[in-house]
Amino acid sequence: MTADKVTGVDTTLSHDEKEREGNPGECASKCARKANDALEDERDRHDDNLEDCRGNPACISAENARYQAAVNQIQEDRKHCIDGCHHQGGGRGRGHDH
């Protein structure tokens, strides 16, 4: 797994993690938990960064843009992770010959 380039937080699950989850619902729940944890960390980072701006409008604007990009990336990672859960197994079921 690689860490997200914007946030430094990895919200994806490895193939092995998905296999251990057992079913897509459990896998999706784990993806959501990881993303929610990443969002909470990002909110904390954002608050700290805004405080460090000390009212500087340019700093605040840049931080708000950075934060929005980070949140967007976490949401995209969540979607990608959950989409991957629905492709577990990859086998072809019997009785579906058409």
LOPA-238086 format. One line per 5 residues: number of its first residue (from 1); their letters; for each residue x, y, z of N, C-alpha, C. Coordinates in pm, 1 decimal. Atoms other than C-alpha are relative to their C-alpha. Last residue first. Example, Ala and Ser with C-alpha at 12.3 -4.5 7.8 and 13.67 -1.06 7.14 Angstrom:
2
2 = SA = -82.0 -119.0 -6.0 1367.0 -106.0 714.0 -77.0 109.0 73.0; 89.0 -119.0 0.0 1230.0 -450.0 780.0 90.0 120.0 0.0
// end
This chain:
98
98 = HDHGR = 94.3 -59.1 95.8 -2511.7 -1801.3 -2162.8 63.4 4.8 -134.4; -47.2 11.4 137.9 -2347.3 -2015.5 -1898.0 -106.0 55.5 -92.9; 24.0 -125.7 68.7 -2445.6 -1884.3 -1556.7 54.3 -4.2 -141.9; 138.7 -10.8 41.3 -2489.6 -2214.5 -1381.4 -32.2 130.4 -70.0; 49.5 108.8 84.2 -2167.9 -2196.7 -1192.7 -144.7 26.2 -37.3
93 = GRGGG = 96.5 91.1 -60.7 -2035.7 -1866.6 -1063.3 -44.0 -107.0 -97.5; 125.2 0.9 74.7 -1727.6 -1713.8 -1215.2 -91.6 -102.7 63.8; 33.9 124.8 66.9 -1450.1 -1627.6 -977.8 -129.7 11.6 -76.2; -31.1 -1.5 141.4 -1327.7 -1275.2 -906.4 -35.2 -127.4 -74.4; 26.0 134.2 50.4 -1332.2 -1342.3 -536.3 34.5 -13.0 -145.8
88 = QHHCG = -65.5 109.3 -70.4 -1359.6 -982.2 -431.9 -36.0 -132.6 -64.1; -64.1 86.3 98.7 -1466.5 -731.6 -693.5 74.6 -114.4 66.4; 103.8 65.3 79.3 -1719.9 -550.4 -478.2 57.0 -92.5 -106.2; 65.1 102.5 -82.3 -1455.0 -468.8 -221.2 -100.9 -79.6 -81.5; -82.9 120.0 -1.0 -1249.9 -287.6 -484.3 -61.2 -112.6 81.1
83 = DICHK = 16.8 62.5 131.5 -1531.8 -37.4 -535.4 79.8 -129.9 -7.6; 129.2 69.5 -2.4 -1521.4 25.5 -160.7 -26.9 -67.5 -133.6; -10.1 112.6 -92.5 -1149.7 109.2 -174.0 -129.3 -81.8 -1.2; -84.3 99.7 66.1 -1188.4 329.8 -481.2 11.0 -126.3 85.9; 77.9 56.5 110.8 -1477.9 515.9 -319.7 78.3 -111.2 -69.5
78 = RDEQI = 107.3 80.1 -59.8 -1284.5 566.5 3.6 -79.9 -69.9 -110.5; -62.1 123.7 -47.6 -977.7 681.3 -192.4 -104.0 -92.8 62.0; -29.7 79.2 120.0 -1192.7 935.5 -376.4 62.5 -133.8 39.1; 128.5 50.2 50.0 -1332.8 1059.6 -44.7 20.0 -86.7 -124.7; 45.4 103.1 -93.9 -981.8 1085.6 100.7 -131.6 -60.2 -48.8
73 = QNVAA = -81.2 119.2 23.1 -866.4 1271.8 -210.2 -42.2 -114.0 92.3; 41.5 59.3 127.6 -1153.5 1519.7 -189.7 76.7 -129.1 -27.2; 130.1 63.3 -23.8 -1076.4 1578.9 177.7 -49.8 -67.8 -127.9; -24.2 118.3 -82.3 -710.2 1646.0 96.0 -130.2 -75.9 25.4; -63.0 100.7 86.2 -799.2 1882.7 -188.2 23.4 -130.0 77.2
68 = QYRAN = 104.5 49.8 90.5 -1038.9 2069.4 40.9 55.7 -107.3 -93.0; 92.7 84.0 -75.4 -770.2 2095.8 310.3 -107.2 -59.2 -92.3; -70.7 125.0 -28.8 -509.3 2227.6 69.2 -93.8 -98.2 68.6; -12.0 72.6 127.2 -754.0 2489.8 -62.8 68.8 -134.6 21.4; 134.2 47.3 34.9 -846.5 2595.6 291.0 2.3 -79.2 -130.5
63 = EASIC = 32.1 114.5 -85.8 -478.3 2609.8 381.3 -138.3 -55.1 -32.1; -80.3 114.1 45.6 -398.0 2832.5 84.0 -32.4 -124.9 82.1; 51.3 41.3 131.0 -684.1 3067.7 168.2 74.4 -123.2 -51.6; 129.8 64.3 -23.3 -583.6 3080.6 534.0 -58.0 -52.0 -131.1; -27.2 129.2 -64.1 -221.8 3153.5 443.5 -130.2 -77.4 19.5
58 = APNGR = -59.2 84.9 104.5 -323.5 3429.7 203.7 26.8 -140.3 54.2; 99.0 42.4 99.9 -559.5 3580.0 463.2 56.6 -92.2 -108.4; -51.1 -41.2 131.0 -300.6 3581.9 745.8 -94.3 -51.2 -109.1; 83.7 -101.3 63.2 -507.7 3542.6 1063.5 46.0 48.0 -136.1; 10.5 -121.5 -82.3 -240.7 3364.1 1265.5 -73.1 114.3 -71.5
53 = CDELN = 10.5 -112.1 94.3 -177.2 3109.0 988.8 -10.1 134.3 72.1; -135.1 -43.6 36.2 -55.5 2862.3 1254.2 -1.6 117.4 -98.0; -52.2 -71.4 -116.9 -410.8 2843.2 1388.8 139.4 55.2 -30.1; 67.5 -130.2 -3.6 -530.8 2752.9 1042.8 48.9 83.1 117.8; -57.3 -85.1 104.6 -266.0 2479.9 1022.0 -65.0 138.1 -2.0
48 = DDHRD = -135.0 -40.8 -41.2 -369.2 2330.9 1355.6 61.3 96.0 -101.4; 15.0 -93.0 -112.5 -736.2 2328.7 1255.8 135.9 52.0 46.9; 52.8 -125.6 53.8 -650.3 2170.3 921.0 -13.8 104.9 110.6; -112.3 -64.5 68.6 -434.9 1901.0 1083.7 -42.8 137.3 -52.3; -92.6 -45.1 -104.4 -720.2 1815.2 1321.5 117.9 75.5 -61.1
43 = REDEL = 64.8 -114.1 -67.4 -966.3 1803.0 1032.5 91.3 56.5 108.5; -14.1 -115.5 88.2 -721.9 1581.9 838.7 -64.9 123.9 60.6; -139.4 -45.7 -6.2 -692.3 1337.4 1126.3 19.1 126.4 -83.2; -17.4 -57.3 -133.9 -1071.8 1315.9 1147.1 142.5 53.6 16.7; 66.6 -130.4 -1.4 -1094.3 1266.9 771.9 15.9 68.4 135.4
38 = ADNAK = -84.0 -92.0 77.1 -834.0 988.3 784.7 -60.9 140.2 -1.5; -117.3 -29.5 -82.9 -1026.4 813.0 1062.4 90.3 101.1 -70.4; 46.6 -88.1 -107.4 -1344.1 842.4 856.2 114.1 37.2 94.0; 19.3 -133.5 56.4 -1162.0 700.0 554.5 -45.6 97.7 107.9; -132.7 -55.9 28.6 -1033.0 402.8 753.3 -12.6 141.7 -55.2
33 = RACKS = -65.8 -33.4 -127.7 -1378.2 340.0 898.2 136.1 63.5 -23.7; 64.6 -119.4 -54.5 -1539.1 361.2 553.6 65.0 42.1 131.4; -40.4 -114.3 83.1 -1292.7 115.5 403.0 -56.1 129.7 58.1; -138.1 -29.4 -37.9 -1352.7 -122.2 695.6 53.3 118.2 -81.2; 2.4 -62.4 -132.4 -1726.1 -99.9 639.6 140.5 37.1 45.1
28 = ACEGP = 43.1 -138.9 18.7 -1677.8 -167.7 268.7 -4.2 73.9 133.3; -109.9 -71.5 64.3 -1479.0 -483.0 348.4 -35.3 148.1 -14.0; -101.0 -20.1 -104.3 -1744.7 -604.5 589.0 117.2 79.9 -54.1; 55.3 -90.1 -101.2 -2014.1 -551.8 327.4 99.4 30.0 110.7; -8.4 -141.1 41.0 -1802.7 -701.6 46.6 -53.2 97.8 104.0
23 = NGERE = 107.3 -35.2 92.3 -1755.9 -1031.4 228.7 6.9 149.0 -30.7; 100.4 103.4 15.3 -1482.3 -1218.3 411.9 -113.8 33.0 -93.8; 127.4 -58.2 -41.7 -1277.7 -924.8 538.6 -116.0 -96.7 -20.4; 26.4 31.8 -140.2 -963.7 -1135.7 517.2 -135.5 51.9 45.9; 27.6 143.1 -9.7 -969.5 -1123.4 136.0 -36.1 -38.3 143.5
18 = KEDHS = 133.3 21.7 55.5 -998.2 -744.4 143.9 -38.9 -147.1 9.4; 96.7 -51.6 -96.9 -699.2 -719.1 377.0 -142.1 -24.0 -48.9; 5.8 92.8 -113.0 -499.1 -947.9 147.4 -100.0 46.1 105.2; 73.9 118.0 45.3 -584.3 -734.9 -158.5 -15.7 -98.4 115.8; -74.7 88.8 88.3 -464.3 -428.8 30.4 -88.7 -116.7 -41.5
13 = LTTDV = -27.9 130.2 -58.3 -711.7 -181.6 170.0 78.0 -82.3 -100.9; 32.3 115.9 81.8 -712.2 183.9 77.6 32.5 -127.4 76.3; 137.3 41.4 -27.9 -733.6 482.5 309.8 -41.0 -118.6 -85.7; 41.7 103.3 93.2 -360.6 549.8 334.1 -139.8 -47.2 37.2; 79.8 102.6 -65.0 -290.2 879.3 504.4 -47.4 -98.7 -104.8
8 = GTVKD = -92.5 90.1 -66.8 -7.6 1106.1 387.5 -71.5 -113.3 70.6; 21.8 6.0 -144.3 -272.6 1366.0 318.1 103.6 -81.6 73.9; 42.2 -127.5 -57.5 -188.4 1483.6 -31.5 -1.2 -6.9 151.7; -97.4 -105.6 25.6 19.7 1198.0 -172.6 -37.6 131.8 66.3; 55.8 -102.9 85.8 -190.2 923.8 -13.8 98.5 115.3 -12.7
3 = ATM = 69.8 -108.3 -68.8 24.6 657.1 142.0 -49.8 101.2 -101.6; -73.0 -125.4 0.2 110.7 352.9 -62.0 -83.0 105.8 69.0; 83.6 -118.4 0.0 0.0 0.0 0.0 87.6 124.2 0.0
// end
